Amino acid sequence: MARRSLAVVWVATATAAAAAVVTVHGWTLAPHPAVAARSRPRRQLPLSRLALAAPQQQQQQQQQQQQQLGSFETLAVDPVSVANGQRRVVLQNWLRLLPEQGGDTAGSTNLVEFHDAWNVQKDLLQQHVNRLGRQHQQKHQRQQQQQQHQQKGKPAESLSTEHGSFWRLSSDTGTKDTGLDTVIMLQHEPVYTLGTASDESFIHSNTGTDTKIPTIRMDRGGEVTYHGPGQLTVYPVVDLRNYQQDIHWYCRALEEAVLIALHDCGIVNAKRDNATTGVWVDNYKVAAVGIKCRKWITQHGVAINVESSSVAGFDNIVPCGLVGRQVGCVNQFLQEQQQPKALTVAEFAVYMQSALEEVFCIELVQE
């Protein structure tokens, strides 16, 4: 499968992120003037904004919503551990083709078949499961060894153990471990995907501009959605033991990363919705979340509509089963807020990468 190496952007501190200017393969990326003009601490982004109601009704709605959707809390991680390379996560960026893979010198857009990406996710999950099995076996061996030495009155000998799921280079073999936390960024070929219990009646028509758009049912939550060109899809395959073992927290963390990325590129009025998942701007849904978790290892992820071309595919469905709700894209709101430049998917991915690093307290390292 064709992949493209994308330079890793390092943001030293959260307060410096708003003013950071970076160059990636000849592109100079910086926050829009409205954001760059101020250096700010990261603001707390609210879980939801409830409609005007009596205080008692508002409190009841908020409590019910928190029970259903959970809330986001910042991870308590020592920044030194991140700076020292102890929380490195593999980044697989498949957004562009290398020249030797058929792209031009600037890199050509790479569209990935849904099944290809899903097969990679399944392989990464199995590597995590195998790693957990090895770690369990090592723990059992340590316990047996300690018992044997205690019975003989000898001090226990140290037994080498496997590292966790963060990326560490083995000093002995020079090879990378398997079962590592990995984030995949890509654009899909046009496809409709259904969750495990999705209602097919939410697909009104299934014709694209030239051909029928494939429909695939997957083992994830949520209703029907669309993936295609102009949309950034992010698949984190990570062990939640390294973050917070809470599915609701994880969904809110993905939303938090999108909110931060949107804020940093100039869209300051993005928010969550108090009744459903995702990220919204002026009642338009710009990002959808759908996940699966096995043994606390995550699959699927979040999709953000960036370019205007990403919106047309939603015309033939009821996105996420939300009747009467509309879908929008990042560039639509950059234009409305009179920002000077529309973004490509690859450009927005740089903002998203930085936001993921901040929310999950990690360093994303290009594979």
Contacts in CASP RR format, 6 or more apart in sequence:
PFRMAT RR
TARGET T0000
AUTHOR 0000-0000-0000
METHOD contacts of the structure
MODEL  1
MARRSLAVVWVATATAAAAAVVTVHGWTLAPHPAVAARSRPRRQLPLSRL
ALAAPQQQQQQQQQQQQQLGSFETLAVDPVSVANGQRRVVLQNWLRLLPE
QGGDTAGSTNLVEFHDAWNVQKDLLQQHVNRLGRQHQQKHQRQQQQQQHQ
QKGKPAESLSTEHGSFWRLSSDTGTKDTGLDTVIMLQHEPVYTLGTASDE
SFIHSNTGTDTKIPTIRMDRGGEVTYHGPGQLTVYPVVDLRNYQQDIHWY
CRALEEAVLIALHDCGIVNAKRDNATTGVWVDNYKVAAVGIKCRKWITQH
GVAINVESSSVAGFDNIVPCGLVGRQVGCVNQFLQEQQQPKALTVAEFAV
YMQSALEEVFCIELVQE
1 94 0 8 1.000
1 112 0 8 1.000
1 116 0 8 1.000
1 120 0 8 1.000
2 94 0 8 1.000
2 97 0 8 1.000
2 98 0 8 1.000
2 101 0 8 1.000
2 102 0 8 1.000
2 110 0 8 1.000
3 92 0 8 1.000
3 93 0 8 1.000
3 94 0 8 1.000
3 98 0 8 1.000
3 110 0 8 1.000
4 93 0 8 1.000
4 94 0 8 1.000
4 95 0 8 1.000
4 96 0 8 1.000
4 97 0 8 1.000
4 98 0 8 1.000
4 101 0 8 1.000
4 107 0 8 1.000
4 110 0 8 1.000
5 93 0 8 1.000
5 98 0 8 1.000
5 366 0 8 1.000
6 24 0 8 1.000
6 25 0 8 1.000
6 91 0 8 1.000
6 93 0 8 1.000
6 95 0 8 1.000
6 96 0 8 1.000
6 346 0 8 1.000
6 349 0 8 1.000
6 350 0 8 1.000
6 366 0 8 1.000
7 23 0 8 1.000
7 24 0 8 1.000
7 25 0 8 1.000
7 366 0 8 1.000
8 91 0 8 1.000
8 353 0 8 1.000
8 364 0 8 1.000
8 365 0 8 1.000
8 366 0 8 1.000
9 20 0 8 1.000
9 22 0 8 1.000
9 24 0 8 1.000
9 29 0 8 1.000
9 350 0 8 1.000
9 353 0 8 1.000
9 354 0 8 1.000
10 363 0 8 1.000
11 17 0 8 1.000
11 20 0 8 1.000
11 354 0 8 1.000
11 357 0 8 1.000
11 358 0 8 1.000
14 41 0 8 1.000
14 42 0 8 1.000
14 358 0 8 1.000
15 39 0 8 1.000
15 40 0 8 1.000
15 41 0 8 1.000
15 42 0 8 1.000
16 39 0 8 1.000
17 42 0 8 1.000
17 264 0 8 1.000
17 354 0 8 1.000
17 358 0 8 1.000
18 31 0 8 1.000
18 35 0 8 1.000
18 36 0 8 1.000
18 38 0 8 1.000
18 39 0 8 1.000
18 40 0 8 1.000
18 264 0 8 1.000
19 31 0 8 1.000
19 36 0 8 1.000
19 39 0 8 1.000
20 30 0 8 1.000
20 31 0 8 1.000
20 354 0 8 1.000
21 28 0 8 1.000
21 29 0 8 1.000
21 30 0 8 1.000
22 28 0 8 1.000
22 29 0 8 1.000
22 30 0 8 1.000
22 350 0 8 1.000
23 29 0 8 1.000
24 346 0 8 1.000
24 350 0 8 1.000
25 106 0 8 1.000
25 107 0 8 1.000
27 346 0 8 1.000
27 347 0 8 1.000
29 347 0 8 1.000
29 350 0 8 1.000
29 351 0 8 1.000
30 36 0 8 1.000
31 264 0 8 1.000
31 265 0 8 1.000
31 266 0 8 1.000
32 265 0 8 1.000
32 266 0 8 1.000
32 334 0 8 1.000
32 339 0 8 1.000
32 340 0 8 1.000
32 341 0 8 1.000
33 340 0 8 1.000
34 266 0 8 1.000
34 268 0 8 1.000
34 337 0 8 1.000
34 339 0 8 1.000
35 263 0 8 1.000
35 264 0 8 1.000
35 265 0 8 1.000
35 266 0 8 1.000
35 268 0 8 1.000
42 260 0 8 1.000
42 358 0 8 1.000
43 263 0 8 1.000
45 72 0 8 1.000
45 256 0 8 1.000
45 259 0 8 1.000
45 260 0 8 1.000
45 263 0 8 1.000
45 271 0 8 1.000
45 272 0 8 1.000
46 271 0 8 1.000
46 272 0 8 1.000
47 65 0 8 1.000
47 66 0 8 1.000
47 69 0 8 1.000
47 70 0 8 1.000
47 71 0 8 1.000
47 72 0 8 1.000
47 252 0 8 1.000
47 272 0 8 1.000
47 274 0 8 1.000
48 62 0 8 1.000
48 65 0 8 1.000
48 69 0 8 1.000
48 271 0 8 1.000
48 272 0 8 1.000
48 273 0 8 1.000
48 274 0 8 1.000
49 271 0 8 1.000
49 272 0 8 1.000
49 274 0 8 1.000
50 58 0 8 1.000
50 61 0 8 1.000
50 62 0 8 1.000
50 65 0 8 1.000
50 274 0 8 1.000
51 274 0 8 1.000
53 61 0 8 1.000
61 274 0 8 1.000
62 274 0 8 1.000
65 274 0 8 1.000
65 275 0 8 1.000
69 248 0 8 1.000
69 251 0 8 1.000
69 252 0 8 1.000
69 277 0 8 1.000
70 248 0 8 1.000
70 249 0 8 1.000
70 252 0 8 1.000
71 248 0 8 1.000
71 249 0 8 1.000
71 252 0 8 1.000
72 249 0 8 1.000
72 252 0 8 1.000
72 253 0 8 1.000
72 255 0 8 1.000
72 256 0 8 1.000
73 244 0 8 1.000
73 249 0 8 1.000
75 243 0 8 1.000
75 244 0 8 1.000
75 359 0 8 1.000
75 360 0 8 1.000
75 361 0 8 1.000
77 87 0 8 1.000
77 361 0 8 1.000
79 361 0 8 1.000
81 87 0 8 1.000
81 361 0 8 1.000
82 361 0 8 1.000
82 362 0 8 1.000
82 363 0 8 1.000
85 363 0 8 1.000
86 166 0 8 1.000
87 166 0 8 1.000
87 242 0 8 1.000
87 361 0 8 1.000
87 362 0 8 1.000
87 363 0 8 1.000
88 166 0 8 1.000
88 167 0 8 1.000
88 168 0 8 1.000
88 362 0 8 1.000
88 363 0 8 1.000
88 364 0 8 1.000
88 365 0 8 1.000
89 166 0 8 1.000
89 167 0 8 1.000
89 180 0 8 1.000
89 181 0 8 1.000
89 182 0 8 1.000
89 183 0 8 1.000
89 238 0 8 1.000
89 360 0 8 1.000
89 362 0 8 1.000
89 363 0 8 1.000
89 364 0 8 1.000
89 365 0 8 1.000
90 167 0 8 1.000
90 180 0 8 1.000
90 181 0 8 1.000
90 182 0 8 1.000
90 183 0 8 1.000
90 364 0 8 1.000
90 365 0 8 1.000
90 367 0 8 1.000
91 182 0 8 1.000
91 183 0 8 1.000
91 185 0 8 1.000
91 353 0 8 1.000
91 364 0 8 1.000
91 365 0 8 1.000
91 366 0 8 1.000
91 367 0 8 1.000
92 120 0 8 1.000
92 182 0 8 1.000
92 183 0 8 1.000
92 184 0 8 1.000
92 185 0 8 1.000
92 367 0 8 1.000
93 185 0 8 1.000
93 186 0 8 1.000
93 349 0 8 1.000
93 366 0 8 1.000
94 110 0 8 1.000
94 112 0 8 1.000
94 117 0 8 1.000
94 184 0 8 1.000
94 185 0 8 1.000
94 186 0 8 1.000
95 109 0 8 1.000
95 110 0 8 1.000
95 185 0 8 1.000
95 186 0 8 1.000
95 187 0 8 1.000
95 232 0 8 1.000
95 345 0 8 1.000
95 346 0 8 1.000
95 349 0 8 1.000
96 103 0 8 1.000
96 107 0 8 1.000
96 108 0 8 1.000
96 109 0 8 1.000
96 110 0 8 1.000
96 346 0 8 1.000
97 103 0 8 1.000
97 107 0 8 1.000
97 108 0 8 1.000
97 109 0 8 1.000
97 110 0 8 1.000
98 107 0 8 1.000
99 105 0 8 1.000
99 107 0 8 1.000
102 108 0 8 1.000
109 187 0 8 1.000
109 229 0 8 1.000
109 345 0 8 1.000
110 186 0 8 1.000
110 187 0 8 1.000
111 187 0 8 1.000
111 188 0 8 1.000
111 189 0 8 1.000
111 228 0 8 1.000
111 229 0 8 1.000
112 186 0 8 1.000
112 187 0 8 1.000
112 188 0 8 1.000
112 189 0 8 1.000
113 188 0 8 1.000
113 189 0 8 1.000
114 188 0 8 1.000
114 189 0 8 1.000
114 191 0 8 1.000
114 193 0 8 1.000
114 214 0 8 1.000
114 216 0 8 1.000
114 227 0 8 1.000
115 216 0 8 1.000
117 184 0 8 1.000
117 186 0 8 1.000
117 188 0 8 1.000
117 233 0 8 1.000
117 235 0 8 1.000
118 218 0 8 1.000
120 184 0 8 1.000
121 184 0 8 1.000
121 235 0 8 1.000
121 237 0 8 1.000
121 299 0 8 1.000
121 300 0 8 1.000
122 299 0 8 1.000
124 179 0 8 1.000
124 182 0 8 1.000
124 237 0 8 1.000
125 237 0 8 1.000
125 294 0 8 1.000
125 297 0 8 1.000
125 299 0 8 1.000
127 178 0 8 1.000
127 179 0 8 1.000
127 180 0 8 1.000
128 165 0 8 1.000
128 179 0 8 1.000
128 237 0 8 1.000
128 239 0 8 1.000
128 295 0 8 1.000
128 297 0 8 1.000
129 294 0 8 1.000
129 295 0 8 1.000
129 297 0 8 1.000
130 178 0 8 1.000
130 179 0 8 1.000
131 162 0 8 1.000
131 164 0 8 1.000
131 165 0 8 1.000
131 177 0 8 1.000
131 178 0 8 1.000
131 179 0 8 1.000
132 295 0 8 1.000
134 162 0 8 1.000
135 161 0 8 1.000
135 162 0 8 1.000
135 164 0 8 1.000
138 159 0 8 1.000
138 161 0 8 1.000
138 162 0 8 1.000
141 159 0 8 1.000
142 159 0 8 1.000
142 161 0 8 1.000
145 156 0 8 1.000
145 157 0 8 1.000
145 159 0 8 1.000
146 156 0 8 1.000
149 155 0 8 1.000
149 156 0 8 1.000
149 157 0 8 1.000
150 156 0 8 1.000
162 177 0 8 1.000
163 177 0 8 1.000
164 177 0 8 1.000
164 239 0 8 1.000
164 242 0 8 1.000
165 179 0 8 1.000
165 180 0 8 1.000
165 181 0 8 1.000
165 238 0 8 1.000
165 239 0 8 1.000
165 241 0 8 1.000
165 242 0 8 1.000
166 180 0 8 1.000
166 181 0 8 1.000
166 242 0 8 1.000
166 362 0 8 1.000
167 176 0 8 1.000
167 177 0 8 1.000
167 180 0 8 1.000
167 181 0 8 1.000
167 365 0 8 1.000
168 177 0 8 1.000
169 175 0 8 1.000
169 176 0 8 1.000
170 176 0 8 1.000
170 177 0 8 1.000
181 236 0 8 1.000
181 237 0 8 1.000
181 238 0 8 1.000
181 239 0 8 1.000
181 242 0 8 1.000
181 362 0 8 1.000
182 236 0 8 1.000
182 237 0 8 1.000
182 238 0 8 1.000
182 367 0 8 1.000
183 234 0 8 1.000
183 235 0 8 1.000
183 236 0 8 1.000
183 237 0 8 1.000
183 238 0 8 1.000
183 356 0 8 1.000
183 364 0 8 1.000
184 234 0 8 1.000
184 235 0 8 1.000
184 236 0 8 1.000
184 237 0 8 1.000
185 232 0 8 1.000
185 233 0 8 1.000
185 234 0 8 1.000
185 235 0 8 1.000
185 349 0 8 1.000
185 352 0 8 1.000
185 353 0 8 1.000
186 233 0 8 1.000
186 235 0 8 1.000
187 228 0 8 1.000
187 229 0 8 1.000
187 230 0 8 1.000
187 231 0 8 1.000
187 232 0 8 1.000
187 233 0 8 1.000
187 345 0 8 1.000
188 227 0 8 1.000
188 228 0 8 1.000
188 229 0 8 1.000
188 231 0 8 1.000
188 233 0 8 1.000
189 228 0 8 1.000
189 229 0 8 1.000
190 208 0 8 1.000
190 213 0 8 1.000
190 214 0 8 1.000
190 226 0 8 1.000
190 227 0 8 1.000
190 228 0 8 1.000
190 229 0 8 1.000
190 313 0 8 1.000
191 213 0 8 1.000
191 214 0 8 1.000
191 215 0 8 1.000
191 216 0 8 1.000
191 226 0 8 1.000
191 227 0 8 1.000
191 228 0 8 1.000
192 203 0 8 1.000
192 206 0 8 1.000
192 213 0 8 1.000
192 214 0 8 1.000
192 215 0 8 1.000
192 216 0 8 1.000
192 224 0 8 1.000
192 225 0 8 1.000
192 226 0 8 1.000
192 317 0 8 1.000
193 215 0 8 1.000
193 216 0 8 1.000
193 217 0 8 1.000
193 218 0 8 1.000
193 220 0 8 1.000
193 224 0 8 1.000
193 225 0 8 1.000
193 226 0 8 1.000
193 227 0 8 1.000
194 200 0 8 1.000
194 215 0 8 1.000
194 216 0 8 1.000
194 217 0 8 1.000
194 218 0 8 1.000
194 223 0 8 1.000
194 224 0 8 1.000
195 217 0 8 1.000
195 218 0 8 1.000
195 219 0 8 1.000
195 220 0 8 1.000
195 221 0 8 1.000
195 222 0 8 1.000
195 223 0 8 1.000
195 224 0 8 1.000
196 217 0 8 1.000
196 218 0 8 1.000
196 219 0 8 1.000
196 220 0 8 1.000
196 221 0 8 1.000
197 221 0 8 1.000
197 222 0 8 1.000
198 217 0 8 1.000
198 222 0 8 1.000
198 223 0 8 1.000
198 224 0 8 1.000
199 223 0 8 1.000
199 224 0 8 1.000
199 321 0 8 1.000
200 224 0 8 1.000
202 223 0 8 1.000
202 224 0 8 1.000
202 317 0 8 1.000
202 318 0 8 1.000
202 321 0 8 1.000
203 215 0 8 1.000
203 224 0 8 1.000
203 316 0 8 1.000
203 317 0 8 1.000
204 316 0 8 1.000
204 317 0 8 1.000
204 318 0 8 1.000
205 316 0 8 1.000
206 212 0 8 1.000
206 213 0 8 1.000
206 215 0 8 1.000
206 316 0 8 1.000
207 213 0 8 1.000
207 316 0 8 1.000
208 313 0 8 1.000
208 316 0 8 1.000
209 312 0 8 1.000
213 226 0 8 1.000
213 313 0 8 1.000
213 316 0 8 1.000
218 300 0 8 1.000
219 292 0 8 1.000
220 290 0 8 1.000
220 291 0 8 1.000
220 292 0 8 1.000
220 299 0 8 1.000
220 300 0 8 1.000
221 290 0 8 1.000
221 291 0 8 1.000
221 292 0 8 1.000
222 290 0 8 1.000
222 320 0 8 1.000
223 318 0 8 1.000
223 319 0 8 1.000
223 320 0 8 1.000
223 321 0 8 1.000
223 322 0 8 1.000
224 317 0 8 1.000
224 318 0 8 1.000
224 319 0 8 1.000
224 320 0 8 1.000
224 321 0 8 1.000
225 288 0 8 1.000
225 303 0 8 1.000
225 317 0 8 1.000
225 319 0 8 1.000
225 320 0 8 1.000
226 313 0 8 1.000
226 314 0 8 1.000
226 317 0 8 1.000
226 319 0 8 1.000
227 233 0 8 1.000
227 303 0 8 1.000
228 310 0 8 1.000
228 313 0 8 1.000
229 307 0 8 1.000
229 309 0 8 1.000
229 310 0 8 1.000
230 305 0 8 1.000
230 306 0 8 1.000
230 307 0 8 1.000
230 309 0 8 1.000
230 310 0 8 1.000
230 329 0 8 1.000
230 345 0 8 1.000
231 303 0 8 1.000
231 304 0 8 1.000
231 305 0 8 1.000
231 306 0 8 1.000
231 307 0 8 1.000
231 310 0 8 1.000
231 345 0 8 1.000
232 303 0 8 1.000
232 304 0 8 1.000
232 306 0 8 1.000
232 345 0 8 1.000
232 348 0 8 1.000
232 349 0 8 1.000
232 352 0 8 1.000
233 301 0 8 1.000
233 302 0 8 1.000
233 303 0 8 1.000
233 304 0 8 1.000
234 254 0 8 1.000
234 301 0 8 1.000
234 302 0 8 1.000
234 303 0 8 1.000
234 304 0 8 1.000
234 352 0 8 1.000
234 356 0 8 1.000
235 299 0 8 1.000
235 300 0 8 1.000
235 301 0 8 1.000
236 254 0 8 1.000
236 298 0 8 1.000
236 301 0 8 1.000
236 356 0 8 1.000
237 297 0 8 1.000
237 298 0 8 1.000
237 299 0 8 1.000
238 297 0 8 1.000
238 298 0 8 1.000
238 360 0 8 1.000
239 296 0 8 1.000
239 297 0 8 1.000
240 246 0 8 1.000
240 250 0 8 1.000
240 293 0 8 1.000
240 296 0 8 1.000
240 297 0 8 1.000
240 298 0 8 1.000
241 296 0 8 1.000
243 249 0 8 1.000
243 250 0 8 1.000
243 253 0 8 1.000
243 360 0 8 1.000
243 361 0 8 1.000
244 250 0 8 1.000
244 253 0 8 1.000
245 296 0 8 1.000
247 291 0 8 1.000
247 293 0 8 1.000
250 291 0 8 1.000
250 293 0 8 1.000
250 298 0 8 1.000
251 277 0 8 1.000
251 289 0 8 1.000
251 290 0 8 1.000
251 291 0 8 1.000
252 272 0 8 1.000
253 359 0 8 1.000
253 360 0 8 1.000
254 289 0 8 1.000
254 291 0 8 1.000
254 301 0 8 1.000
254 302 0 8 1.000
255 272 0 8 1.000
255 277 0 8 1.000
255 278 0 8 1.000
255 279 0 8 1.000
255 287 0 8 1.000
255 289 0 8 1.000
255 302 0 8 1.000
256 355 0 8 1.000
256 359 0 8 1.000
257 302 0 8 1.000
257 352 0 8 1.000
257 355 0 8 1.000
257 356 0 8 1.000
257 358 0 8 1.000
257 359 0 8 1.000
257 360 0 8 1.000
258 270 0 8 1.000
258 278 0 8 1.000
258 279 0 8 1.000
258 286 0 8 1.000
258 287 0 8 1.000
258 302 0 8 1.000
258 304 0 8 1.000
258 352 0 8 1.000
258 355 0 8 1.000
259 270 0 8 1.000
259 271 0 8 1.000
259 272 0 8 1.000
259 279 0 8 1.000
260 354 0 8 1.000
260 355 0 8 1.000
260 358 0 8 1.000
260 359 0 8 1.000
261 304 0 8 1.000
261 348 0 8 1.000
261 351 0 8 1.000
261 352 0 8 1.000
261 354 0 8 1.000
261 355 0 8 1.000
262 270 0 8 1.000
262 279 0 8 1.000
262 281 0 8 1.000
262 286 0 8 1.000
262 330 0 8 1.000
262 351 0 8 1.000
263 270 0 8 1.000
264 351 0 8 1.000
264 354 0 8 1.000
264 355 0 8 1.000
265 330 0 8 1.000
265 334 0 8 1.000
265 343 0 8 1.000
265 348 0 8 1.000
265 351 0 8 1.000
266 334 0 8 1.000
266 337 0 8 1.000
266 339 0 8 1.000
267 281 0 8 1.000
267 330 0 8 1.000
267 333 0 8 1.000
267 334 0 8 1.000
267 337 0 8 1.000
268 337 0 8 1.000
269 281 0 8 1.000
269 282 0 8 1.000
269 333 0 8 1.000
270 279 0 8 1.000
270 280 0 8 1.000
270 281 0 8 1.000
270 286 0 8 1.000
271 279 0 8 1.000
271 280 0 8 1.000
271 281 0 8 1.000
272 278 0 8 1.000
272 279 0 8 1.000
272 280 0 8 1.000
273 280 0 8 1.000
276 320 0 8 1.000
276 322 0 8 1.000
277 288 0 8 1.000
277 289 0 8 1.000
277 290 0 8 1.000
277 320 0 8 1.000
278 285 0 8 1.000
278 287 0 8 1.000
278 288 0 8 1.000
278 289 0 8 1.000
279 285 0 8 1.000
279 286 0 8 1.000
279 287 0 8 1.000
279 304 0 8 1.000
280 286 0 8 1.000
281 328 0 8 1.000
281 333 0 8 1.000
282 333 0 8 1.000
283 325 0 8 1.000
283 326 0 8 1.000
284 326 0 8 1.000
284 327 0 8 1.000
284 328 0 8 1.000
284 332 0 8 1.000
284 333 0 8 1.000
285 319 0 8 1.000
285 320 0 8 1.000
285 322 0 8 1.000
285 325 0 8 1.000
285 326 0 8 1.000
285 327 0 8 1.000
285 328 0 8 1.000
286 304 0 8 1.000
286 305 0 8 1.000
286 327 0 8 1.000
286 328 0 8 1.000
286 329 0 8 1.000
286 330 0 8 1.000
286 333 0 8 1.000
287 302 0 8 1.000
287 303 0 8 1.000
287 304 0 8 1.000
287 305 0 8 1.000
288 302 0 8 1.000
288 303 0 8 1.000
288 319 0 8 1.000
288 320 0 8 1.000
289 301 0 8 1.000
289 302 0 8 1.000
290 300 0 8 1.000
290 301 0 8 1.000
290 302 0 8 1.000
291 298 0 8 1.000
291 299 0 8 1.000
291 300 0 8 1.000
291 301 0 8 1.000
292 298 0 8 1.000
292 299 0 8 1.000
292 300 0 8 1.000
293 299 0 8 1.000
304 330 0 8 1.000
304 348 0 8 1.000
304 352 0 8 1.000
305 311 0 8 1.000
305 327 0 8 1.000
305 328 0 8 1.000
305 329 0 8 1.000
305 330 0 8 1.000
306 329 0 8 1.000
306 330 0 8 1.000
306 331 0 8 1.000
306 343 0 8 1.000
306 344 0 8 1.000
306 345 0 8 1.000
306 348 0 8 1.000
307 329 0 8 1.000
307 330 0 8 1.000
307 331 0 8 1.000
307 342 0 8 1.000
307 343 0 8 1.000
307 344 0 8 1.000
307 345 0 8 1.000
308 329 0 8 1.000
308 331 0 8 1.000
308 332 0 8 1.000
310 329 0 8 1.000
311 327 0 8 1.000
311 328 0 8 1.000
311 329 0 8 1.000
311 332 0 8 1.000
314 327 0 8 1.000
318 324 0 8 1.000
319 325 0 8 1.000
319 327 0 8 1.000
330 343 0 8 1.000
330 348 0 8 1.000
331 342 0 8 1.000
331 343 0 8 1.000
334 341 0 8 1.000
334 342 0 8 1.000
334 343 0 8 1.000
335 342 0 8 1.000
353 364 0 8 1.000
356 362 0 8 1.000
356 364 0 8 1.000
357 363 0 8 1.000
357 364 0 8 1.000
END
